[in-house]
Amino acid sequence: MTVDTREDIKLSNAQIAWRAAQDIEDGAYVNLGIGFPEMVARYQPSGRQAIFHTENGILDFGEAPPKSEEDWDLINAGKKAVTLKPGAAFFHHADSFAMVRGGHLDVAILGAYQVAQNGDLANWRVGSKGVPAVGGAMDLVHGARQVFVITEHVTKDGAPKLVEKCTFPLTGVGCITRVYTSHAVIDIKDGRFVLREKLPGMSLAELQAMTGATLHVDGVVADLVVPEL
């Protein structure tokens, strides 16, 4: 299904990542999914410092090194070069997943192809396209205490990514707690999409037209305001 969209007003990927970063508490243990979610690490609020975990076995890695100064023995799960912060730790891949499965992560932030109103997530395969296996995401979505999604509100073809029921293969069931999109911030509560923030330049009706399930309002809907990045 294709819908009318407000592509004239939308957040950039950097702005979506910035908004998600504002909700990470100081000292939280956080895993960032490969690709777009990795951007969240750039935008931690002043005075707050998350401790980032990577599936291949690093805890408390830092920013990317300057170009030409990479140490390619020091990479994250997305094979991107990273630096280390004082006190950072290395460990076996199996120990990394023991941390995930043992409930030691406060937040996981992932991308999505679809998010259902009950919190189901599909983020690894679209029909015959996609990677051949779901990978560590299936552990992250059920091991972390909170699971956030950052995503465009609709696909490149204009189809809703927030839907009543996922039609793509699932990564996890009932696992998503909050979604940050190019147009809104939405909680998943009691099997419903609950709108918390939306771009001030669009109406609720316009946002609903871009969404494949009912948006519920519980209290004041704040303006989604982010800096220019």
Stockholm file with secondary structure:
# STOCKHOLM 1.0

chainA/1-229         MTVDTREDIKLSNAQIAWRAAQDIEDGAYVNLGIGFPEMVARYQPSGRQAIFHTENGILDFGEAPPKSEEDWDLINAGKKAVTLKPGAAFFHHADSFAMVRGGHLDVAILGAYQVAQNGDLANWRVGSKGVPAVGGAMDLVHGARQVFVITEHVTKDGAPKLVEKCTFPLTGVGCITRVYTSHAVIDIKDGRFVLREKLPGMSLAELQAMTGATLHVDGVVADLVVPEL
#=GR chainA/1-229 SS CCCCCCTTSCCCHHHHHHHHHTTCCTTCEEEECSSGGGGGGGGCCTTCCCEEEETTTEEEECCCCCTTCCCTTSBCTTSCBCCEEEEEEECCHHHHHHHHHTTCCSEEEECCSEEETTSCEECSEETTEECSSCTTHHHHHHHSSEEEEEECSBCTTSCBSEESSCCSCCSBSSCCCEEEESSEEEEEETTEEEEEEECTTSCHHHHHHTCBSCEEEEEEEEECCCCCC
#=GC SS_cons         CCCCCCTTSCCCHHHHHHHHHTTCCTTCEEEECSSGGGGGGGGCCTTCCCEEEETTTEEEECCCCCTTCCCTTSBCTTSCBCCEEEEEEECCHHHHHHHHHTTCCSEEEECCSEEETTSCEECSEETTEECSSCTTHHHHHHHSSEEEEEECSBCTTSCBSEESSCCSCCSBSSCCCEEEESSEEEEEETTEEEEEEECTTSCHHHHHHTCBSCEEEEEEEEECCCCCC
//
